[in-house]
Amino acid sequence: MRGLFDLFLASSIFLFAFPCLTESTPPSAWWTASLPFRPTNLTYKADALWVCGADEMIAKSDDGGKSWQVKHQKPNGELLLKIAFAGEMFGFVSGSHGAFLRTSNGGETWTSNMVGTSTVKNISFADDRHGMRQVGLNVEMTDDGGAHWTSVVGFDTNPSNKDCFEVLSFVRLDSNRATVALHQKEGEDFFFVTRDDGETWKTIHLDNTFAGALFSWNSQYWAFGIEYLERQKSGGYSAPVVLHSPDGLNWSHGTTSPTEFSSCTSQGCILYDGAIANLYGEKPAYLAVPADGTLQPAWAAGKGSVCVAGPKLKCAQAENTATPPSRPYISRPISTVVNESRLFDDCISCTSGSFAVPNTLRFMAVLDVSLDVAKDGTVSHVDVRKAPNPEVENEIQNIIGAWLFEPPREGGVPVERNHKFVFNLGCFAFPGNDQGTCSMLFIPKR
């Protein structure tokens, strides 16, 4: 038991209070938007917020998330995972079992053009013809609007290398230019670049740089991450980095972020709870939202609001600020969120989490879990056994209840599915902490 506690301790960090960066009036509270489906992803385009999710639904808001109009739906349809636009009129959505929908009239109507049966993890289009998508470990390109897809040559001809790297992100910039951001396992990040529509590719490595969040802005590539400075001097230190490039070959530093960031989109990055920074262009611009833990990685801003996709769609008014909003005071040990999708072959998004508990709680045990996957790929029920108290059990149910799976099918017919598994739960606090933390450590399947 002592060894297990040490493992939790080693994977956690103690977060001291950070000084306030600026004083400002707290924004108003988050509200829950009324939607008939589980949301998964958001974007802002054509002067409107857009959301996609379960049951192949797509909805639009013209008033900053106060009201929503469903533009597409299919009961027991696919789970849509990514929505975006390339221009004012052309939009695209991808999801489970090869789902691909597109619009050519600004989102008023959507048509399906499924190619293949594997989940499309990510997708990028430069215009209504030239795009890229990720299916499994493969990255594919299209020059006819998604009717046909061909594998990127470097990935297709070296299948043995696929276990050595992971695809982080990619951008189709125009008919000729495209770049894939890759992470070499136990190594660094690099870019795989073409300037001739995939005929030839070149590998670009930036020393001491991990910038795998890749986007298109103002006809250039933009990459976000961290870089290690003075690495040869006793290990050095890390700093946030913003890079941009016109061709994927030559990269320049962009604006300086006031702190490290996460969950970047084509609109900016989350600095910390309650603060979003637009790091495109010459200098940062900031948005302040309520700092109560609601801000999620899937977010979009528009019409004076920020909306986030989680188990529910929540929105709040956002305040433009010239300086970073105040950073919340936190005094508890926290653990890094871990992707646990390897637990199940049909899992799309399964992440472990940590949550605050009273600083007097000390607990270490192996817990049993049974979960039911609904026909739309969401989790309909979670049963947790051996939790120390009802409050901890409820927190675990909320975390696992947010997982997403490929909608279960048997012979093409939608069905429900059950999964059973175990995980380690450790709850502890350091002396002087205001709160303790419970961390979930999953046992990989054999």
C-alpha positions as CSV (number, residue, x, y, z in Angstrom):
1,M,0.0,0.0,0.0
2,R,2.9,2.3,0.8
3,G,4.2,1.9,-2.8
4,L,0.9,2.8,-4.3
5,F,0.7,6.0,-2.2
6,D,4.2,6.9,-3.4
7,L,3.1,6.4,-7.0
8,F,0.2,8.8,-6.5
9,L,2.5,11.3,-4.8
10,A,5.0,11.1,-7.6
11,S,2.4,11.8,-10.2
12,S,1.0,14.9,-8.4
13,I,2.3,18.4,-7.9
14,F,1.7,20.9,-5.1
15,L,0.2,24.0,-6.5
16,F,1.0,27.1,-4.4
17,A,-1.1,30.3,-4.5
18,F,-0.3,32.5,-7.5
19,P,-0.4,36.3,-7.0
20,C,-3.3,38.1,-8.7
21,L,-2.2,39.4,-12.1
22,T,-4.9,42.1,-12.2
23,E,-8.0,43.2,-10.4
24,S,-11.3,43.1,-12.2
25,T,-15.0,42.6,-11.6
26,P,-15.9,38.9,-11.8
27,P,-18.0,38.1,-14.8
28,S,-21.6,36.8,-14.4
29,A,-22.3,33.1,-13.7
30,W,-22.5,30.3,-16.3
31,W,-25.9,29.2,-17.5
32,T,-26.9,25.8,-18.9
33,A,-28.1,25.9,-22.5
34,S,-31.1,23.9,-23.5
35,L,-30.1,21.2,-26.0
36,P,-31.7,17.9,-26.9
37,F,-28.3,16.2,-27.2
38,R,-24.9,15.7,-25.6
39,P,-22.5,18.4,-27.0
40,T,-19.0,17.5,-27.9
41,N,-17.4,20.4,-29.9
42,L,-17.9,24.1,-30.7
43,T,-16.8,26.7,-33.1
44,Y,-17.6,30.3,-34.0
45,K,-18.2,31.3,-37.7
46,A,-20.5,33.3,-39.8
47,D,-21.4,35.5,-36.9
48,A,-22.8,32.5,-34.9
49,L,-21.8,29.9,-32.4
50,W,-22.1,26.3,-33.6
51,V,-22.2,23.0,-31.6
52,C,-22.2,19.4,-32.6
53,G,-22.6,16.1,-30.7
54,A,-24.6,13.0,-30.1
55,D,-27.5,11.7,-32.4
56,E,-25.7,13.5,-35.3
57,M,-27.0,16.8,-34.1
58,I,-25.8,20.3,-35.2
59,A,-27.1,23.5,-33.6
60,K,-26.6,27.2,-34.1
61,S,-26.9,30.2,-31.8
62,D,-27.1,33.8,-33.0
63,D,-27.3,35.4,-29.6
64,G,-24.2,34.3,-27.7
65,G,-25.6,30.9,-26.5
66,K,-28.8,32.1,-25.0
67,S,-30.9,30.2,-27.6
68,W,-30.1,27.4,-30.0
69,Q,-31.7,26.2,-33.3
70,V,-31.1,22.5,-34.3
71,K,-30.0,22.5,-38.0
72,H,-29.4,18.8,-38.4
73,Q,-30.2,15.6,-36.4
74,K,-30.5,11.9,-36.9
75,P,-31.9,9.8,-34.0
76,N,-29.4,7.0,-33.1
77,G,-27.1,8.5,-35.6
78,E,-23.3,9.0,-35.3
79,L,-21.5,10.8,-32.5
80,L,-20.1,14.0,-34.1
81,L,-16.7,15.1,-32.7
82,K,-15.4,18.1,-34.7
83,I,-17.2,21.1,-36.3
84,A,-15.5,23.9,-38.2
85,F,-15.8,26.2,-41.2
86,A,-13.5,27.2,-44.0
87,G,-14.9,30.5,-45.1
88,E,-18.4,31.9,-44.5
89,M,-20.4,29.3,-46.4
90,F,-18.5,26.0,-46.3
91,G,-18.6,24.0,-43.0
92,F,-17.7,20.4,-42.1
93,V,-18.3,18.0,-39.3
94,S,-16.7,14.6,-38.6
95,G,-17.3,11.8,-36.1
96,S,-17.8,8.1,-35.3
97,H,-17.9,5.3,-37.9
98,G,-16.6,7.5,-40.7
99,A,-19.2,10.3,-40.3
100,F,-18.6,13.3,-42.5
101,L,-21.1,16.1,-43.1
102,R,-20.7,19.3,-45.0
103,T,-22.6,22.5,-45.8
104,S,-22.3,24.9,-48.6
105,N,-24.9,27.4,-47.5
106,G,-23.5,28.6,-44.2
107,G,-25.0,25.8,-42.1
108,E,-28.6,26.0,-43.1
109,T,-28.5,22.5,-44.4
110,W,-26.0,19.6,-44.0
111,T,-25.4,16.6,-46.2
112,S,-23.7,13.3,-45.3
113,N,-20.8,11.9,-47.3
114,M,-19.5,9.0,-45.2
115,V,-16.3,7.3,-46.6
116,G,-15.1,4.3,-44.5
117,T,-16.3,3.0,-41.2
118,S,-13.6,4.1,-38.7
119,T,-14.0,7.1,-36.4
120,V,-12.6,10.4,-37.8
121,K,-10.6,11.8,-34.9
122,N,-9.8,15.1,-36.5
123,I,-10.4,17.0,-39.7
124,S,-9.2,20.2,-41.4
125,F,-10.2,21.9,-44.7
126,A,-8.6,24.8,-46.5
127,D,-11.7,25.3,-48.7
128,D,-14.6,23.2,-50.0
129,R,-12.3,20.8,-51.9
130,H,-8.9,20.5,-50.1
131,G,-8.9,18.8,-46.7
132,M,-7.2,16.3,-44.3
133,R,-8.5,13.9,-41.7
134,Q,-7.2,11.4,-39.2
135,V,-8.6,7.9,-39.2
136,G,-6.9,5.6,-36.6
137,L,-3.1,6.2,-37.0
138,N,-3.5,7.3,-40.6
139,V,-3.6,10.8,-42.0
140,E,-5.5,11.2,-45.3
141,M,-6.0,13.9,-47.8
142,T,-8.7,14.8,-50.2
143,D,-8.8,17.1,-53.3
144,D,-12.5,16.6,-54.2
145,G,-14.3,17.8,-51.0
146,G,-14.2,14.4,-49.2
147,A,-15.6,12.1,-51.8
148,H,-12.2,10.3,-52.0
149,W,-9.3,10.1,-49.5
150,T,-5.7,9.0,-49.9
151,S,-3.2,8.2,-47.2
152,V,-0.3,10.6,-46.6
153,V,2.7,8.8,-48.2
154,G,5.1,8.9,-45.3
155,F,2.6,7.3,-43.0
156,D,1.4,4.7,-45.5
157,T,4.8,3.4,-46.5
158,N,6.2,3.1,-43.0
159,P,3.5,1.3,-41.0
160,S,6.1,-0.1,-38.5
161,N,6.9,3.5,-37.5
162,K,3.3,4.2,-36.4
163,D,4.0,2.7,-32.9
164,C,6.9,5.2,-32.6
165,F,4.9,8.5,-32.9
166,E,1.5,9.9,-32.5
167,V,-0.4,12.5,-34.6
168,L,-1.0,15.6,-32.5
169,S,-2.7,17.9,-35.1
170,F,-2.6,19.0,-38.7
171,V,-3.7,21.8,-41.0
172,R,-4.6,21.9,-44.7
173,L,-3.6,25.5,-45.5
174,D,-4.5,25.5,-49.2
175,S,-4.5,23.3,-52.3
176,N,-0.7,22.7,-52.0
177,R,0.4,23.4,-48.4
178,A,-0.3,21.0,-45.5
179,T,1.5,20.2,-42.3
180,V,1.2,17.5,-39.7
181,A,2.4,17.9,-36.1
182,L,3.8,14.6,-34.7
183,H,5.2,13.6,-31.4
184,Q,7.9,11.0,-31.3
185,K,7.3,8.7,-28.3
186,E,10.0,9.3,-25.7
187,G,11.2,12.1,-27.9
188,E,10.3,15.5,-29.2
189,D,7.7,17.0,-31.6
190,F,8.3,17.6,-35.3
191,F,6.4,18.8,-38.4
192,F,5.8,16.8,-41.5
193,V,5.4,19.3,-44.3
194,T,4.3,19.3,-47.9
195,R,4.1,22.2,-50.4
196,D,3.0,20.3,-53.5
197,D,-0.3,18.7,-52.5
198,G,1.3,15.7,-50.8
199,E,3.6,14.6,-53.6
200,T,6.7,15.1,-51.4
201,W,7.1,15.6,-47.7
202,K,9.8,17.1,-45.5
203,T,10.5,16.6,-41.8
204,I,11.2,19.7,-39.8
205,H,12.5,19.4,-36.2
206,L,12.8,22.4,-33.9
207,D,15.2,21.7,-31.0
208,N,13.8,21.7,-27.5
209,T,10.3,22.5,-28.8
210,F,7.0,20.8,-28.1
211,A,4.5,22.7,-30.1
212,G,1.9,20.2,-31.2
213,A,-1.3,22.4,-31.3
214,L,-1.4,23.4,-34.9
215,F,-3.9,25.9,-36.5
216,S,-4.4,28.1,-39.5
217,W,-4.7,31.9,-39.1
218,N,-4.3,34.7,-41.6
219,S,-3.0,32.2,-44.3
220,Q,-0.2,31.0,-42.0
221,Y,0.5,28.0,-39.7
222,W,0.4,28.8,-36.0
223,A,1.7,26.3,-33.4
224,F,1.4,26.5,-29.6
225,G,3.2,24.6,-26.9
226,I,6.3,24.9,-24.7
227,E,10.1,25.2,-25.4
228,Y,13.0,24.3,-23.1
229,L,15.5,27.1,-22.6
230,E,19.1,26.6,-21.5
231,R,18.5,22.9,-21.6
232,Q,22.2,22.2,-21.7
233,K,22.6,24.0,-18.4
234,S,21.5,21.7,-15.6
235,G,18.3,20.8,-17.5
236,G,17.1,24.4,-18.1
237,Y,13.5,25.4,-17.8
238,S,10.3,25.5,-19.8
239,A,8.4,28.5,-21.2
240,P,5.3,28.8,-23.3
241,V,5.9,29.3,-27.0
242,V,3.9,30.6,-29.9
243,L,5.3,30.0,-33.4
244,H,4.1,30.9,-36.9
245,S,5.2,30.0,-40.4
246,P,4.1,30.8,-44.0
247,D,5.3,27.4,-45.4
248,G,5.9,25.0,-42.4
249,L,9.6,25.0,-43.1
250,N,10.7,28.3,-41.5
251,W,9.2,29.2,-38.1
252,S,9.3,32.4,-36.2
253,H,8.3,33.2,-32.6
254,G,5.0,35.0,-32.1
255,T,3.7,36.9,-29.2
256,T,4.7,36.1,-25.6
257,S,2.1,34.5,-23.4
258,P,2.1,35.6,-19.7
259,T,1.9,32.0,-18.6
260,E,1.7,28.4,-19.9
261,F,-1.6,27.6,-21.6
262,S,-3.7,24.6,-22.7
263,S,-6.7,23.7,-24.8
264,C,-5.9,25.9,-27.8
265,T,-8.3,26.5,-30.7
266,S,-8.4,28.8,-33.7
267,Q,-9.6,31.5,-31.3
268,G,-6.9,31.3,-28.6
269,C,-5.9,29.2,-25.6
270,I,-7.0,28.7,-22.0
271,L,-4.4,30.2,-19.6
272,Y,-6.1,28.9,-16.4
273,D,-9.6,28.7,-15.0
274,G,-11.4,32.0,-15.8
275,A,-8.9,33.3,-18.4
276,I,-8.6,32.9,-22.2
277,A,-5.9,34.5,-24.3
278,N,-5.9,35.2,-28.0
279,L,-2.3,34.7,-28.9
280,Y,-2.6,35.2,-32.6
281,G,-1.2,38.4,-34.0
282,E,1.3,40.9,-32.5
283,K,0.1,41.0,-28.9
284,P,-2.2,39.0,-26.6
285,A,-5.9,39.9,-26.0
286,Y,-7.8,38.4,-23.1
287,L,-11.2,37.2,-22.1
288,A,-12.4,36.8,-18.5
289,V,-15.1,34.3,-17.7
290,P,-16.4,33.0,-14.3
291,A,-13.6,31.0,-12.6
292,D,-15.6,28.2,-10.9
293,G,-14.2,25.1,-12.7
294,T,-16.7,25.2,-15.6
295,L,-14.3,26.2,-18.3
296,Q,-13.5,23.1,-20.5
297,P,-11.1,22.2,-23.3
298,A,-13.9,22.3,-25.9
299,W,-14.8,26.0,-26.0
300,A,-15.7,28.8,-28.4
301,A,-16.3,32.5,-28.0
302,G,-18.6,34.8,-29.9
303,K,-21.3,37.6,-29.4
304,G,-19.9,38.5,-26.0
305,S,-20.1,35.0,-24.6
306,V,-18.0,31.9,-24.2
307,C,-19.6,28.4,-24.4
308,V,-18.1,25.1,-23.3
309,A,-19.1,21.6,-24.3
310,G,-19.1,18.9,-21.5
311,P,-21.9,16.7,-20.3
312,K,-24.0,19.9,-20.7
313,L,-23.5,22.9,-22.8
314,K,-22.8,25.9,-20.6
315,C,-22.3,29.6,-21.5
316,A,-21.3,32.8,-19.8
317,Q,-20.7,36.4,-20.6
318,A,-17.1,37.1,-21.4
319,E,-15.3,40.4,-20.6
320,N,-12.6,41.7,-22.8
321,T,-9.6,42.8,-20.8
322,A,-6.2,44.4,-21.7
323,T,-4.4,42.4,-19.1
324,P,-4.8,38.8,-17.9
325,P,-7.7,38.2,-15.5
326,S,-6.9,37.3,-11.9
327,R,-5.7,33.8,-11.3
328,P,-7.7,31.8,-8.8
329,Y,-6.1,30.9,-5.5
330,I,-5.7,27.1,-5.2
331,S,-4.1,25.3,-2.3
332,R,-4.3,21.6,-2.9
333,P,-2.3,18.9,-4.6
334,I,-3.5,18.2,-8.1
335,S,-2.9,15.5,-10.7
336,T,-2.5,15.7,-14.5
337,V,-5.6,14.6,-16.5
338,V,-4.7,11.3,-18.3
339,N,-6.2,9.9,-21.5
340,E,-7.5,6.5,-20.6
341,S,-8.9,5.6,-24.1
342,R,-6.6,2.6,-24.2
343,L,-8.9,0.9,-21.6
344,F,-11.5,0.1,-24.3
345,D,-11.3,-0.4,-28.0
346,D,-14.5,1.6,-28.6
347,C,-13.6,4.5,-26.3
348,I,-13.3,7.9,-28.0
349,S,-12.8,10.1,-25.0
350,C,-12.0,8.5,-21.6
351,T,-10.0,10.6,-19.2
352,S,-9.2,10.1,-15.6
353,G,-9.4,13.1,-13.3
354,S,-8.8,14.4,-9.9
355,F,-11.2,16.2,-7.6
356,A,-11.1,18.2,-4.4
357,V,-12.0,16.6,-1.1
358,P,-11.7,17.6,2.6
359,N,-8.1,17.7,3.6
360,T,-8.8,15.2,6.4
361,L,-9.6,12.3,3.9
362,R,-7.0,9.6,3.6
363,F,-8.0,6.7,1.4
364,M,-6.3,4.1,-0.9
365,A,-8.1,1.2,-2.5
366,V,-9.0,-0.6,-5.7
367,L,-12.6,0.3,-6.8
368,D,-14.9,-1.6,-9.1
369,V,-16.9,0.2,-11.9
370,S,-19.6,-0.9,-14.2
371,L,-20.8,1.5,-16.9
372,D,-23.5,1.4,-19.6
373,V,-23.0,2.9,-23.0
374,A,-26.2,4.2,-24.6
375,K,-27.0,3.9,-28.3
376,D,-25.7,7.4,-29.0
377,G,-22.3,6.6,-27.5
378,T,-22.8,8.5,-24.2
379,V,-22.6,6.9,-20.8
380,S,-26.1,6.3,-19.4
381,H,-25.3,4.8,-16.0
382,V,-22.2,4.4,-13.8
383,D,-22.1,2.0,-10.8
384,V,-19.1,2.5,-8.4
385,R,-18.3,0.1,-5.6
386,K,-16.0,0.5,-2.5
387,A,-15.9,4.3,-2.6
388,P,-15.1,5.8,0.9
389,N,-18.3,7.9,1.0
390,P,-21.2,9.0,-1.2
391,E,-19.6,12.4,-2.1
392,V,-16.5,10.6,-3.6
393,E,-18.7,8.1,-5.3
394,N,-20.7,11.0,-6.9
395,E,-17.5,12.7,-8.1
396,I,-16.3,9.5,-9.8
397,Q,-19.6,8.9,-11.4
398,N,-19.5,12.5,-12.9
399,I,-16.0,11.9,-14.3
400,I,-16.7,8.5,-15.9
401,G,-20.2,9.7,-16.9
402,A,-18.6,12.3,-19.2
403,W,-16.8,9.6,-21.3
404,L,-17.7,9.1,-24.9
405,F,-17.7,5.9,-26.9
406,E,-18.4,4.9,-30.5
407,P,-22.1,4.4,-30.7
408,P,-22.6,0.6,-30.2
409,R,-23.7,-1.4,-33.2
410,E,-24.6,-5.0,-33.8
411,G,-25.2,-5.9,-37.5
412,G,-25.6,-2.2,-38.1
413,V,-28.4,-1.9,-35.5
414,P,-27.9,0.5,-32.6
415,V,-27.6,-1.3,-29.2
416,E,-26.5,-0.6,-25.7
417,R,-23.2,-2.0,-24.2
418,N,-21.7,-2.6,-20.8
419,H,-18.1,-2.3,-19.6
420,K,-16.6,-3.4,-16.3
421,F,-13.2,-2.5,-15.0
422,V,-11.2,-1.6,-11.8
423,F,-9.0,1.4,-10.9
424,N,-6.9,2.6,-8.0
425,L,-8.2,5.6,-6.0
426,G,-5.8,7.6,-3.8
427,C,-6.9,10.6,-1.6
428,F,-4.5,12.7,0.3
429,A,-3.4,16.2,1.2
430,F,-0.1,17.9,2.2
431,P,0.3,19.7,5.5
432,G,-1.1,23.2,5.2
433,N,-3.4,22.5,2.2
434,D,-6.9,23.9,2.4
435,Q,-8.2,20.9,0.5
436,G,-7.2,17.4,-0.3
437,T,-7.3,15.6,-3.7
438,C,-8.5,12.2,-4.9
439,S,-6.7,10.9,-8.0
440,M,-7.7,8.1,-10.2
441,L,-5.1,5.6,-11.5
442,F,-6.4,3.2,-14.0
443,I,-5.0,-0.3,-14.6
444,P,-4.2,-0.9,-18.3
445,K,-5.9,-3.9,-19.9
446,R,-3.7,-6.9,-20.7
